[in-house]
Amino acid sequence: MGIFKAYDIRGIYGTELTQDDFYKIARAYAKFCGFTGKGKVVVARDCRKSSDALFAAFAQGLVDEGVDVIDIGLASTPMSYFANAKLGADGSVMITASHNTKEWNGCKLCKANAVPISGATGIKDIEKLVAGMDGNEPPAGRGDVTKVDVSADYAAHVKAFAHMKRPLHLALDFANGMGIAESVAFKDSDITYDSLYGEYDGDFPNHDANPLHRETLKDLQALIKANPGKYAFGVAYDGDADRAGFIDEQGEIIPMDFITALISQDLLASNPGAACFYDLRSSKVCEETIAAAGGKPMMSRVGHSFIKEQMRQNDAIFAGELSGHYYFKANSTAESSSMATFALANIVSASDKPLSALIAPLRKYSQSGEINTKTTTPPAEILAKIKEIYAAKARVFELDGVSVDAWDSEGYWANVRMSNTEPLVRLNLEGKTKEIMEAKRDEFLAIIRA
């Protein structure tokens, strides 16, 4: 089945993904995790039109495996991770298709303490169990369903993270999604806000809930630009609010790796010497900023399950991913977009400079952005060729794809990796100057596309 992905389960509802599928997935998840006849699992859902029906099917599957269900209702994905740990659950399930359009749905699966289940750590095993089911398996037990509201506890948990020097007024774009639930953390805090699209609507009628796409940020940018001096910054959420995009007080989009650098500064002020991760597509300024703030900069591969594992192995306090995921040790090494907002607000409120001025020193190098090339050549062959060509010229390593570090010698670094789901090769490259970046970008693309 094509719904079993590298990091979650996802498909178009009614055709690729049905309630019957979800019932089987729930039972397979319980069997794989050893929950059958025991255990309790947090189940949350986003506001998509299909989420209630899929919740009912998943909950029934768990109940029929003898698993108790803790129903926390409509919630953001960060809230589901928090509930997993707070309620001492054996696992958690978030029913969502994240940033995908309205016809999609799916789920994110975790074990205890919000440890994710990925393709490499269980999704493929669950897929095999589902393939062996006919849907007529007798119940293995009888669990219960209990409703619990964790929003107040989550708000208190996040607000403990704040140490703002003065109140700030923000502009938030909820995109009719679960950022609405996530914003409970701002109630009775030093953050006030005006919002766009603050009503739940699983059809996402105003724009896609995906801050990675620049066009989805236009309304938030327009709001800020139309009200000069009113907003300290803006935040745009994806559909399940585990990602956030940030806009400065002038309405300009802030690269997400620059946010990683600033949040690291805030956390390291009270945790000197701690490890902070940045994903290997991020600007060199992340490494430099973390080191200058007294932290231990560490590079991670792409993908939330890998990042969370590396954070746990290295007792890291924070990690930032170029896709807008921000991970906090304080939230079970999982995402919290409201924690990220407070961390940025901490820095802005303590400065006499606006956010744009705090970001300006980070705009020192030239980045290619992620360039995707569709290829008929097996991507593994392209990566092998890159390694062969550059091994004698620079430091080459294979944390995720092939990375070439020639920063000290030639003033650039590059990463070439394969897509997990498509016949694509992805290039990210940064140079000390625009001229170096463009020359090396073209050099790498020539090899990739040969």
N, C-alpha and C positions, 0 to 999 in steps of 0.2 A: 504494500500500500504506500502511495506517495506522500501520505500525511505525516510519516515519521521522519522528522528532520534532525539536523545536527544538534540543536539545542532545545527543541520543543516538539509538540505535535500540532500540526496546523493544516487546514484545508478549507475549501469552499463548502459552507454548510448546505446540506440537502443533497449534495451530489458526491463530493469527495469525503465528506464527514457527516455522519448521521448520529442520532441519539443511540441507535443500536451499537454503533462503533464505540461511542463513549461509555456505554454500559460495559462492553467487553474490555475496553482500555482500563476502566476502573478496577475490574476484577483482576486483570493481568498485573496492574500496578501493585495491588495489594499482595498478590502472590509473589511477585518479584521481590518486594521489600520484606516479605515475611510477616505481613500484618494479619494474615488470615486468622480469624478467631480471636483476635486481640488488637490492641492498639487504637489510636485515635488520630484522625487526619483533619486538618483545617482545609476547608474548601471555600474559595471566594470566586467572585465573578465580576466581569465588567458589564457595561450597559448595552452591549449589542443585543439586537432583537432576539437572537437565538440563544443567548446565554442562560436564561432561566430554564429552557427546555433541556439544555445540555447539562446544567447543574443537576436537575432532577434525575437524569439518566446516570450521571456519574455517582451521585449520592446513593442511588439504588444499588449500583454495582458494588460500592464499598459496603453498604449495609448487608448485602447478600454474601459478602465475604466475612461477615462478623466483625466489621470495623465500625467504630463509632465516628460519626461525622460531626465536626464543629463547623457550623454554617455561620460565616461572618458576613454574609450578604454581599451587597455591592461594596467593592473595595479596590484600592489601587494595588498593583503588584507589590510595592514596598510594604504596604500594610499587611499583605498576606505573609510575607517573610517575617515581619515583626511578630505576627500572631503565632506563627510556627514556634518560635522560641519562647515568647511570653507565656503561652498556654501549655508549654511542655508537651507539644504534639510529637507524634512519631513521624509525621510528614505533612506536606501541604500541597495543595493543587490550586493553581490560579487559572480560571477559565477565561481565556482572552486570545485574541489574535494580534495583540500589541498594536502596531502602527498600520496593519493591513486594512484595506477598505472594508465596507460594511458587510459584504457577502462572506467574508472569512470568519472562522473562529478556530479555537484550539485550546491547548492547555500547557502550562508549565508545571513540571513535576519536581518535587523536592523530597528529600528524606528529612530526618530531624535536624534542627538548627539551621534550616534553610539551605542545606547542602543540595545543590542542583543535580538532577539526573539528566545526563546528556546522551547523545548517540553513542559515545564511547563508554559510558558508565551505566547504561541500562535501557535506553530507549529502544535500541535494537533487540534487546532481550524481551522487552515488553511486546514489541512488534511480533516476534516469533510466537509468544504465548497467545496473542490475539488471533494469529493465523490458525492456530490449532483449536479454536473455539467455534462451536456451531450456534451458540446463543441459548442452548437448552440445558446448560449445566445446572444442576440443582444447587440451591443455596448452601454455602459452607458454614453459615452461622446466621446470627441476627443482630446487627448493630443498631444503634440509636442515632437520631439526628437531634442536635442541640443548637439553638441559635445563640450567638454571642456577639455583642457589639464591642469592638476593640478600638473604636475611633478615639475615645477620650484618652485611653492609655497610650495610643500611638502619638497623639498630640503632645502629651506630657513628655514622652520619651524623646521626641524630636526637639521640643522647646528647651530641654535641658542642654541641648547642644549649642544654644545661642548665647552670645556674650556681646550683644550690640551696644555701641556707645551712644547711639541716638536712634530715634525712630526713622524708618524709611517707608516711602510710599512707592509701590511697585505697580507694574502693569502685567497682568497674567492672561494668557490665552489658553483656556481649558479645552478648546476644540470639541466641546460637548462630550468629553470623555472623563476618565477617572482622575484627572487632575483636580476635579471638583472635590472628590473624596480626600485626595492628598492634602488639599489646602486647609483641612481641619487643623493642621499644625500651626497655622498663622493666627487662629482665633485667640484673642486676649494676649497678643504678643506685640513686639515693637515693629512688626510688619503689618502695614495696611495695604490695601490694593484696590484697583479697579480691574474688572475682568471683561474678557470677551468670551462669548459662547459658553456661558456658565450654567446651562441647563443640560441635563443628560439627554442625549439623543443618539442612539446606536446607528442611525443612518449617517451621522457626521455630515450634516447638510451644508455646513459653511466652508469647510476645507478638510482635507485629509489630516488625521492626527499624527503627523510625522514631521518633527522639527528638523530632520535631516534634509528635507526638501525645501529649498530656499523660498519657493513660491508660497508655502504654507505660513511663512513668517511675515508676509506682506501686510496683513491687517494689523498685526501687533506693531510692526514698524511704523505704520501710518498713524496709529493711535499715539505713539510716543512722539513722533515728529510734529503732530498737530497740537501737542501740549508741551512746548519747551519748558524745561525746568520743573515739571510736575513729578516725573518718575525717576527714581534712582537707577532702575534698570527694568527690563522685561524678561518674563519667563514663558516659554511655550512648551507644552507637554505633549507627549505622544499618547496613544489611546489608553494604555494601562498605567501611564505615569511613572514608569521606571526609567524614562529618559527625559531629559530637559535640554532645550536650547535657550541661549541667553542673548539678549539684545542690550546694548549700552544705552545711556541716557540720551544719546543723540539719534537713536533708532538704527544703529549699525549692528550687524550680526557679529558676534564674538566667536572666533574659532573655538571649538570645544576643548582642544588641548590646552589653550590658554586658560580656560576655566580650571582644568586640572592643576595647572601651575599655581593659580591663586588659592584654590582650596587647600592645596598642600601647604602653602605658606601659613594659612590660618591654623591648620591642625598642628603643624610643627612648632608653632609658638608655645604650645603647652605640652608637646611631646617631642622634645629635642632628641635627635639621633634615631628616630623611628624610620621605618621603611615606608616609602610611598611608591606605588607602581604607576607607570604610564604605558599605554600600549605602543607597540613598536612602530606604529604609523605616526606617532606624535612628534611634534617639533623638538629639536634639540633644546629649546628653551625650557622644556619640562625638566629634563635632567639637570640643567644648569640652575634653575630656580629652586628645585628641591635641595640640591647640594648647598646652595647659598643660604638657604633657610635652616641649615643644620641637620637635614634629613639624609636618609640613605636612598638615593634614586635607584629604582629597579625597573627593568623593562619586562613587560608581559606580552604574551602572544594574544591574538585577537580571540574574543569569545568569552562570555560571562563565566562559563563553567571552569575554563582554564584560569582565568584571572582570580576567581574566588579560591581555587585550590592553591595557587601561588601565594595569595595573601595569607592563607592559613599556615602554609609551610614556613613563611617568613615573618609571621606575626606583624604583618603590615597594618597600618592604621587607615590607609586610604588607597584607592586606585581610581584612575580616570581612563575612560575609553573614548576614542575619537568619535564614536557614534552617539555620545551623550549619556552614557551610563556612568554613574558616579557611585562607587562602592565604599562602604564605611564599616570598619571593624565594629563600631558601636551598633550597627544594625545587622549583626550576624554575617559580617563581610558581604552584605548584599546592598542593592541599590536603595537610595532614598533621595528623590528629587527635592523634597522639602529640606532635608539636611544640607544638600548642596546649595540650596537657596539661602539658608541661614549662614552657611560658611562664607558665601560671597557677601552677604549683608554684613557679617562681622567685619570683613575687611573694608568695605565701602564706608560703613558707619564710623570706623576708627580713623578715616583719612579726611584731610581737607581737600582732596582731589576727587573729581568725579571718576566713575568707572572707566570711561574712555581714556583718561590720563593714566590710570593704573595699568591698563592694557597696553598702552603705546610702547613702553620699553620692550615688550615681548615681541613686537612686530619687527624683528631684526633680521630674520632670514627669509628665504624665498622657497615656498612649497609648491609642489606640482599638483597637490590634491590627488585623490585616488583615480587613476586612469585604468579603465577596464577594457581589455581586448578579448573579443571572441575569437577562438582559434580552433582550427581543425587538427592542429598538431597536439598530441597529448601534452597537457600542461606540465607533467612531470619531466618531459624531455626538455622543455624550455627552461625549467628551473635548473636542471642538470647542466645545461649549456651556460647559463649565467654563472653558476658556481665554477665551471671549468675556465671561463674567460677571466674572471676577476680574482680567483684564488691567489694568484701570484702578485696581484696589484694592491690588494687591500685586505683588511680583516673580513673574512666571510664566516657567517654563522647561520644556523638553521633552527632558530627558535620557532619560527612560523614561516614556512617557505624558505627563501634564501635572502639574507640581508648582507649588504655590502657596506662596510664602514670605512670610508676614505676621508673622514672629516678633517683629520690633522694633516694629511698629506695633500689632498686635492680639494678639500672644502665641500664635500657632499657625503650623504648617505642615501641608500636606496633599499627598498624591500620589494621583492617580487614573490607573490604567493598565489595559490589556486583558490578559486571559489569552492565552497563546500557543496554547492547545489547546482552550479552551471558550468559549462565549458568555457570558463573565463580565467584569464590571468590578470591579476591586479598589481599595478605599480604605484608605489608611493616613493617620492624622492624629495629631498630638501638640499638646497645649496646655500652657501654663505652669501652668495650674490645671485641676482636674477640671471645673470649671464651664465654662471656655473650651472644653475638649476636647469635652464633651458637646454644647454649643450648636453648635459648628462641625461636629461629626460629623453631627448631625441636619440641619444646613443642606445639607451636601454630599450626604447620602443622599437628601434630598428632590429635589435636582436629578437625581441619578443614576436615581432610581426614578420620576420624573415620567412 
